[in-house]
């Protein structure tokens, strides 16, 4: 092999790789990952211990993996790992990065320089943030997530309907309220936190559900305690974790061994209306679900139209599609005919969209 070349082999999925994240990603096949969640070192630039008012030390992030020789070194590191991520992402893949004010703005600029296309920044508001013990700044009560596609022309996946369902049929906003990882979910070793920045599973549940489908491959190049893999497995996705600390790898593997992949993967699907096959109204006529001459009504029987053999509707003075005729009788600029028109079945008005859904189920 020529000097400097990287030997790339097919990467086994549902595994935790012990090694350097950048080198490990360089060894992976190009375009092999659907989504990446990255929780890189924050470069907190801490100076001395952080002490509570009762003189106890805060168990914060003071590990060697979070220490860099200045901003330039951190920028070089960020450039290297984002370059590796962009190569392994599929053309329509997406990247989520989480950080704090210490690093997220520098990461964001690097992402744009690398050709990523930022879709949203999302604020994770913490219900139980750590107080500012020194009283010299506002309490840091949030972290920022950047969601971006591989490039401007990527057709990224966004499970819009799944996000609305999580939010009681309201559009999901970009400010998310979650508590810190506490209680039974917080992994501990000898009574102490096993990992200082363990993320709550609820946060990863929303991210993975928003951007992936069942059996998609989710990569976390800074795997830590394995939260990304645990949630991916619970949702019927496949995962690849990369972590250079042997203790964290052991912790994550033990955690993942206890997680069971769901038996009924249909419950994990996040298909929305845009993913469903298109069903023309004429198909209902062709298959005898509706017949020429049937009368359709609006839900208050104020308007009516007859079904024609070619799948169009006709009134006394207008003919067109279910949408065009619905708009015409209402004197409206547009109309969703599937929701506007009803058919009478045994004296009860039934939305024609019910017939469409039944036909769609038969065609699956």
One Martini backbone bead per residue (centre of mass of N, CA, C, O) as a GRO file, in nm:
protein
  364
    1UNK     BB    1   0.097   0.035   0.021
    2UNK     BB    2   0.077   0.353   0.006
    3UNK     BB    3   0.181   0.621   0.146
    4UNK     BB    4  -0.109   0.759   0.321
    5UNK     BB    5  -0.300   0.546   0.280
    6UNK     BB    6  -0.637   0.430   0.323
    7UNK     BB    7  -0.790   0.152   0.450
    8UNK     BB    8  -1.101   0.046   0.317
    9UNK     BB    9  -1.381  -0.090   0.488
   10UNK     BB   10  -1.640  -0.249   0.587
   11UNK     BB   11  -1.860  -0.147   0.830
   12UNK     BB   12  -1.966  -0.250   1.114
   13UNK     BB   13  -2.263  -0.275   1.264
   14UNK     BB   14  -2.342  -0.243   1.581
   15UNK     BB   15  -2.083  -0.076   1.703
   16UNK     BB   16  -1.780  -0.027   1.899
   17UNK     BB   17  -1.509   0.185   1.845
   18UNK     BB   18  -1.171   0.171   1.920
   19UNK     BB   19  -1.069   0.509   1.864
   20UNK     BB   20  -1.006   0.738   1.642
   21UNK     BB   21  -1.233   0.923   1.479
   22UNK     BB   22  -1.088   1.013   1.220
   23UNK     BB   23  -0.949   0.747   1.139
   24UNK     BB   24  -1.206   0.575   1.141
   25UNK     BB   25  -1.357   0.737   0.918
   26UNK     BB   26  -1.134   0.705   0.696
   27UNK     BB   27  -1.196   0.377   0.695
   28UNK     BB   28  -1.458   0.434   0.578
   29UNK     BB   29  -1.697   0.437   0.367
   30UNK     BB   30  -1.831   0.614   0.137
   31UNK     BB   31  -2.152   0.688   0.186
   32UNK     BB   32  -2.260   0.504   0.477
   33UNK     BB   33  -2.434   0.741   0.616
   34UNK     BB   34  -2.729   0.902   0.735
   35UNK     BB   35  -2.632   0.989   1.036
   36UNK     BB   36  -2.498   1.249   1.257
   37UNK     BB   37  -2.385   1.256   1.596
   38UNK     BB   38  -2.223   1.535   1.766
   39UNK     BB   39  -2.012   1.546   2.079
   40UNK     BB   40  -1.780   1.742   2.116
   41UNK     BB   41  -1.550   1.901   2.241
   42UNK     BB   42  -1.574   2.225   2.410
   43UNK     BB   43  -1.348   2.394   2.516
   44UNK     BB   44  -1.383   2.545   2.815
   45UNK     BB   45  -1.148   2.705   2.957
   46UNK     BB   46  -1.058   2.631   3.236
   47UNK     BB   47  -0.984   2.802   3.562
   48UNK     BB   48  -0.989   2.599   3.771
   49UNK     BB   49  -1.192   2.538   4.014
   50UNK     BB   50  -1.530   2.457   4.094
   51UNK     BB   51  -1.713   2.615   4.359
   52UNK     BB   52  -1.920   2.585   4.599
   53UNK     BB   53  -2.057   2.739   4.874
   54UNK     BB   54  -1.971   2.460   5.044
   55UNK     BB   55  -1.674   2.380   4.915
   56UNK     BB   56  -1.744   2.205   4.679
   57UNK     BB   57  -1.671   2.024   4.403
   58UNK     BB   58  -1.726   2.031   4.075
   59UNK     BB   59  -1.825   1.775   3.846
   60UNK     BB   60  -1.671   1.837   3.568
   61UNK     BB   61  -1.488   1.942   3.279
   62UNK     BB   62  -1.130   1.814   3.314
   63UNK     BB   63  -1.034   1.667   3.070
   64UNK     BB   64  -0.806   1.601   2.824
   65UNK     BB   65  -1.020   1.589   2.578
   66UNK     BB   66  -1.089   1.919   2.651
   67UNK     BB   67  -0.789   2.001   2.563
   68UNK     BB   68  -0.635   2.295   2.413
   69UNK     BB   69  -0.396   2.496   2.219
   70UNK     BB   70  -0.624   2.671   2.144
   71UNK     BB   71  -0.816   2.774   1.879
   72UNK     BB   72  -0.651   2.663   1.643
   73UNK     BB   73  -0.651   2.367   1.736
   74UNK     BB   74  -0.958   2.338   1.740
   75UNK     BB   75  -1.009   2.409   1.442
   76UNK     BB   76  -0.847   2.175   1.326
   77UNK     BB   77  -1.013   1.952   1.454
   78UNK     BB   78  -1.286   2.033   1.331
   79UNK     BB   79  -1.202   2.009   1.035
   80UNK     BB   80  -1.129   1.708   1.040
   81UNK     BB   81  -1.403   1.582   1.140
   82UNK     BB   82  -1.593   1.715   0.928
   83UNK     BB   83  -1.457   1.593   0.682
   84UNK     BB   84  -1.509   1.298   0.759
   85UNK     BB   85  -1.817   1.318   0.776
   86UNK     BB   86  -1.879   1.412   0.484
   87UNK     BB   87  -1.771   1.148   0.349
   88UNK     BB   88  -1.972   0.933   0.502
   89UNK     BB   89  -2.200   1.070   0.397
   90UNK     BB   90  -2.469   1.083   0.242
   91UNK     BB   91  -2.600   1.298   0.018
   92UNK     BB   92  -2.878   1.300   0.223
   93UNK     BB   93  -2.741   1.364   0.474
   94UNK     BB   94  -2.698   1.429   0.834
   95UNK     BB   95  -2.608   1.680   1.088
   96UNK     BB   96  -2.543   1.679   1.442
   97UNK     BB   97  -2.458   1.946   1.674
   98UNK     BB   98  -2.324   1.995   2.001
   99UNK     BB   99  -2.312   2.293   2.222
  100UNK     BB  100  -2.151   2.579   2.333
  101UNK     BB  101  -2.022   2.895   2.357
  102UNK     BB  102  -1.726   2.783   2.334
  103UNK     BB  103  -1.785   2.624   2.021
  104UNK     BB  104  -2.040   2.653   1.821
  105UNK     BB  105  -1.944   2.894   1.639
  106UNK     BB  106  -1.692   2.759   1.525
  107UNK     BB  107  -1.833   2.514   1.409
  108UNK     BB  108  -2.030   2.661   1.220
  109UNK     BB  109  -1.817   2.794   1.037
  110UNK     BB  110  -1.686   2.528   0.944
  111UNK     BB  111  -1.931   2.402   0.813
  112UNK     BB  112  -1.962   2.619   0.594
  113UNK     BB  113  -1.675   2.585   0.475
  114UNK     BB  114  -1.738   2.267   0.401
  115UNK     BB  115  -2.061   2.277   0.276
  116UNK     BB  116  -2.264   2.289   0.468
  117UNK     BB  117  -2.629   2.301   0.543
  118UNK     BB  118  -2.810   2.498   0.736
  119UNK     BB  119  -3.133   2.442   0.890
  120UNK     BB  120  -3.080   2.455   1.213
  121UNK     BB  121  -3.120   2.593   1.531
  122UNK     BB  122  -3.115   2.440   1.857
  123UNK     BB  123  -3.262   2.477   2.178
  124UNK     BB  124  -3.156   2.348   2.487
  125UNK     BB  125  -3.358   2.355   2.757
  126UNK     BB  126  -3.298   2.351   3.098
  127UNK     BB  127  -3.468   2.264   3.389
  128UNK     BB  128  -3.167   2.184   3.552
  129UNK     BB  129  -2.937   2.382   3.589
  130UNK     BB  130  -2.640   2.494   3.665
  131UNK     BB  131  -2.527   2.707   3.862
  132UNK     BB  132  -2.377   3.024   3.921
  133UNK     BB  133  -2.149   3.039   4.173
  134UNK     BB  134  -1.994   3.325   4.120
  135UNK     BB  135  -2.187   3.559   4.011
  136UNK     BB  136  -2.078   3.671   3.695
  137UNK     BB  137  -2.319   3.522   3.547
  138UNK     BB  138  -2.526   3.368   3.374
  139UNK     BB  139  -2.705   3.101   3.360
  140UNK     BB  140  -2.641   2.803   3.196
  141UNK     BB  141  -2.952   2.685   3.029
  142UNK     BB  142  -2.802   2.594   2.750
  143UNK     BB  143  -2.792   2.435   2.431
  144UNK     BB  144  -2.657   2.390   2.098
  145UNK     BB  145  -2.799   2.298   1.784
  146UNK     BB  146  -2.685   2.168   1.470
  147UNK     BB  147  -2.858   2.143   1.157
  148UNK     BB  148  -2.733   1.957   0.868
  149UNK     BB  149  -2.653   1.919   0.551
  150UNK     BB  150  -2.418   1.817   0.334
  151UNK     BB  151  -2.573   2.012   0.130
  152UNK     BB  152  -2.771   2.228  -0.044
  153UNK     BB  153  -2.890   1.974  -0.240
  154UNK     BB  154  -2.999   1.812  -0.027
  155UNK     BB  155  -3.243   1.548   0.060
  156UNK     BB  156  -3.352   1.571   0.344
  157UNK     BB  157  -3.469   1.430   0.630
  158UNK     BB  158  -3.814   1.505   0.753
  159UNK     BB  159  -4.033   1.416   1.021
  160UNK     BB  160  -4.289   1.609   1.054
  161UNK     BB  161  -4.522   1.432   1.167
  162UNK     BB  162  -4.369   1.319   1.410
  163UNK     BB  163  -4.326   1.597   1.545
  164UNK     BB  164  -4.625   1.664   1.576
  165UNK     BB  165  -4.701   1.420   1.748
  166UNK     BB  166  -4.509   1.498   1.989
  167UNK     BB  167  -4.678   1.803   1.979
  168UNK     BB  168  -4.990   1.783   1.959
  169UNK     BB  169  -5.022   1.881   1.647
  170UNK     BB  170  -4.771   2.067   1.647
  171UNK     BB  171  -4.530   2.244   1.557
  172UNK     BB  172  -4.201   2.213   1.587
  173UNK     BB  173  -3.977   2.371   1.764
  174UNK     BB  174  -3.642   2.522   1.837
  175UNK     BB  175  -3.737   2.482   2.145
  176UNK     BB  176  -3.612   2.263   2.395
  177UNK     BB  177  -3.744   2.073   2.678
  178UNK     BB  178  -3.498   1.945   2.908
  179UNK     BB  179  -3.345   1.753   3.118
  180UNK     BB  180  -3.107   1.642   3.268
  181UNK     BB  181  -2.912   1.377   3.336
  182UNK     BB  182  -3.079   1.168   3.568
  183UNK     BB  183  -3.088   0.934   3.786
  184UNK     BB  184  -3.121   0.623   3.648
  185UNK     BB  185  -2.988   0.719   3.372
  186UNK     BB  186  -2.738   0.776   3.525
  187UNK     BB  187  -2.423   0.683   3.500
  188UNK     BB  188  -2.226   0.477   3.730
  189UNK     BB  189  -1.906   0.475   3.919
  190UNK     BB  190  -1.868   0.445   4.236
  191UNK     BB  191  -2.098   0.688   4.264
  192UNK     BB  192  -2.010   0.819   3.994
  193UNK     BB  193  -1.994   0.974   3.719
  194UNK     BB  194  -1.911   0.825   3.419
  195UNK     BB  195  -2.010   1.093   3.261
  196UNK     BB  196  -2.016   1.443   3.232
  197UNK     BB  197  -2.199   1.450   2.926
  198UNK     BB  198  -2.459   1.305   2.951
  199UNK     BB  199  -2.729   1.245   2.756
  200UNK     BB  200  -3.050   1.248   2.706
  201UNK     BB  201  -3.264   1.033   2.551
  202UNK     BB  202  -3.484   1.235   2.462
  203UNK     BB  203  -3.307   1.399   2.272
  204UNK     BB  204  -3.230   1.161   2.076
  205UNK     BB  205  -3.510   1.077   1.998
  206UNK     BB  206  -3.582   1.333   1.839
  207UNK     BB  207  -3.348   1.338   1.638
  208UNK     BB  208  -3.379   1.053   1.512
  209UNK     BB  209  -3.682   1.079   1.437
  210UNK     BB  210  -3.642   1.332   1.244
  211UNK     BB  211  -3.383   1.196   1.042
  212UNK     BB  212  -3.497   0.893   1.031
  213UNK     BB  213  -3.512   0.546   0.957
  214UNK     BB  214  -3.551   0.240   0.949
  215UNK     BB  215  -3.215   0.111   0.934
  216UNK     BB  216  -3.055   0.335   0.970
  217UNK     BB  217  -2.740   0.502   0.993
  218UNK     BB  218  -2.580   0.588   1.303
  219UNK     BB  219  -2.330   0.827   1.386
  220UNK     BB  220  -2.079   0.842   1.662
  221UNK     BB  221  -1.759   0.994   1.712
  222UNK     BB  222  -1.849   1.064   2.037
  223UNK     BB  223  -1.980   0.828   2.229
  224UNK     BB  224  -1.911   0.754   2.513
  225UNK     BB  225  -2.191   0.615   2.683
  226UNK     BB  226  -2.412   0.549   2.431
  227UNK     BB  227  -2.684   0.701   2.370
  228UNK     BB  228  -2.719   0.687   2.064
  229UNK     BB  229  -2.723   0.374   2.042
  230UNK     BB  230  -2.958   0.316   2.235
  231UNK     BB  231  -3.175   0.474   2.076
  232UNK     BB  232  -3.138   0.348   1.799
  233UNK     BB  233  -3.212   0.061   1.889
  234UNK     BB  234  -3.501   0.129   2.001
  235UNK     BB  235  -3.577   0.248   1.690
  236UNK     BB  236  -3.446   0.051   1.462
  237UNK     BB  237  -3.158   0.132   1.433
  238UNK     BB  238  -2.836   0.186   1.328
  239UNK     BB  239  -2.494   0.169   1.465
  240UNK     BB  240  -2.197   0.386   1.521
  241UNK     BB  241  -1.921   0.386   1.743
  242UNK     BB  242  -1.672   0.629   1.858
  243UNK     BB  243  -1.397   0.559   2.094
  244UNK     BB  244  -1.090   0.628   2.283
  245UNK     BB  245  -1.201   0.532   2.559
  246UNK     BB  246  -1.200   0.234   2.718
  247UNK     BB  247  -1.405   0.292   2.947
  248UNK     BB  248  -1.637   0.390   2.763
  249UNK     BB  249  -1.658   0.141   2.587
  250UNK     BB  250  -1.736  -0.052   2.813
  251UNK     BB  251  -1.988   0.101   2.901
  252UNK     BB  252  -2.141   0.100   2.629
  253UNK     BB  253  -2.150  -0.207   2.578
  254UNK     BB  254  -2.308  -0.274   2.834
  255UNK     BB  255  -2.554  -0.100   2.772
  256UNK     BB  256  -2.629  -0.225   2.486
  257UNK     BB  257  -2.676  -0.523   2.584
  258UNK     BB  258  -2.959  -0.427   2.734
  259UNK     BB  259  -3.071  -0.359   2.462
  260UNK     BB  260  -3.373  -0.389   2.275
  261UNK     BB  261  -3.487  -0.467   1.983
  262UNK     BB  262  -3.757  -0.428   1.817
  263UNK     BB  263  -3.998  -0.640   1.680
  264UNK     BB  264  -4.192  -0.398   1.584
  265UNK     BB  265  -4.102  -0.182   1.328
  266UNK     BB  266  -4.368  -0.031   1.258
  267UNK     BB  267  -4.356   0.145   1.529
  268UNK     BB  268  -4.083   0.306   1.415
  269UNK     BB  269  -4.207   0.451   1.201
  270UNK     BB  270  -4.189   0.788   1.004
  271UNK     BB  271  -4.409   0.818   0.806
  272UNK     BB  272  -4.545   1.043   0.592
  273UNK     BB  273  -4.736   1.187   0.358
  274UNK     BB  274  -4.492   1.215   0.152
  275UNK     BB  275  -4.437   0.890   0.154
  276UNK     BB  276  -4.690   0.836   0.023
  277UNK     BB  277  -4.869   0.716  -0.212
  278UNK     BB  278  -5.023   0.816  -0.486
  279UNK     BB  279  -5.390   0.881  -0.505
  280UNK     BB  280  -5.607   0.894  -0.730
  281UNK     BB  281  -5.941   0.943  -0.761
  282UNK     BB  282  -5.986   0.751  -1.011
  283UNK     BB  283  -5.923   0.483  -0.859
  284UNK     BB  284  -6.197   0.462  -0.712
  285UNK     BB  285  -6.355   0.419  -0.976
  286UNK     BB  286  -6.206   0.177  -1.106
  287UNK     BB  287  -6.258  -0.004  -0.823
  288UNK     BB  288  -6.566   0.066  -0.715
  289UNK     BB  289  -6.587   0.257  -0.466
  290UNK     BB  290  -6.683   0.445  -0.687
  291UNK     BB  291  -6.952   0.572  -0.891
  292UNK     BB  292  -7.104   0.680  -1.144
  293UNK     BB  293  -7.327   0.929  -0.990
  294UNK     BB  294  -7.223   0.989  -0.741
  295UNK     BB  295  -7.268   1.182  -0.446
  296UNK     BB  296  -7.115   1.471  -0.325
  297UNK     BB  297  -7.027   1.633  -0.011
  298UNK     BB  298  -7.028   1.836   0.224
  299UNK     BB  299  -7.052   1.831   0.573
  300UNK     BB  300  -7.340   2.025   0.527
  301UNK     BB  301  -7.481   2.007   0.241
  302UNK     BB  302  -7.433   2.270   0.053
  303UNK     BB  303  -7.271   2.086  -0.145
  304UNK     BB  304  -7.254   1.936  -0.483
  305UNK     BB  305  -7.143   1.632  -0.669
  306UNK     BB  306  -7.061   1.439  -0.948
  307UNK     BB  307  -6.945   1.140  -1.057
  308UNK     BB  308  -6.715   1.047  -1.296
  309UNK     BB  309  -6.555   0.811  -1.494
  310UNK     BB  310  -6.274   1.003  -1.499
  311UNK     BB  311  -6.258   1.141  -1.195
  312UNK     BB  312  -6.454   1.362  -1.203
  313UNK     BB  313  -6.650   1.655  -1.148
  314UNK     BB  314  -7.003   1.772  -1.135
  315UNK     BB  315  -7.203   2.039  -1.195
  316UNK     BB  316  -7.422   2.255  -1.332
  317UNK     BB  317  -7.143   2.466  -1.416
  318UNK     BB  318  -6.902   2.244  -1.344
  319UNK     BB  319  -6.571   2.101  -1.423
  320UNK     BB  320  -6.346   1.873  -1.236
  321UNK     BB  321  -6.168   1.829  -0.990
  322UNK     BB  322  -6.192   1.791  -0.656
  323UNK     BB  323  -6.043   2.065  -0.616
  324UNK     BB  324  -6.173   2.255  -0.822
  325UNK     BB  325  -6.472   2.219  -0.732
  326UNK     BB  326  -6.431   2.296  -0.437
  327UNK     BB  327  -6.338   2.586  -0.501
  328UNK     BB  328  -6.581   2.681  -0.670
  329UNK     BB  329  -6.820   2.646  -0.460
  330UNK     BB  330  -6.653   2.847  -0.250
  331UNK     BB  331  -6.489   3.073  -0.381
  332UNK     BB  332  -6.189   2.961  -0.389
  333UNK     BB  333  -5.848   2.931  -0.465
  334UNK     BB  334  -5.858   2.659  -0.286
  335UNK     BB  335  -5.858   2.283  -0.248
  336UNK     BB  336  -5.905   1.992  -0.047
  337UNK     BB  337  -6.089   1.735  -0.162
  338UNK     BB  338  -6.036   1.508   0.050
  339UNK     BB  339  -6.159   1.699   0.288
  340UNK     BB  340  -6.433   1.815   0.159
  341UNK     BB  341  -6.541   1.540   0.063
  342UNK     BB  342  -6.844   1.338   0.074
  343UNK     BB  343  -6.993   1.023   0.137
  344UNK     BB  344  -7.276   0.821   0.133
  345UNK     BB  345  -7.320   0.580   0.409
  346UNK     BB  346  -7.591   0.476   0.538
  347UNK     BB  347  -7.658   0.799   0.604
  348UNK     BB  348  -7.344   0.863   0.617
  349UNK     BB  349  -7.081   1.077   0.628
  350UNK     BB  350  -6.780   1.018   0.433
  351UNK     BB  351  -6.467   1.062   0.382
  352UNK     BB  352  -6.278   1.011   0.099
  353UNK     BB  353  -6.008   0.963   0.253
  354UNK     BB  354  -6.081   0.681   0.359
  355UNK     BB  355  -6.063   0.540   0.083
  356UNK     BB  356  -5.770   0.608   0.028
  357UNK     BB  357  -5.645   0.460   0.274
  358UNK     BB  358  -5.750   0.177   0.201
  359UNK     BB  359  -5.609   0.158  -0.073
  360UNK     BB  360  -5.322   0.202   0.027
  361UNK     BB  361  -5.314  -0.053   0.204
  362UNK     BB  362  -5.359  -0.257  -0.034
  363UNK     BB  363  -5.085  -0.161  -0.196
  364UNK     BB  364  -4.859  -0.260   0.022
   0.00000   0.00000   0.00000
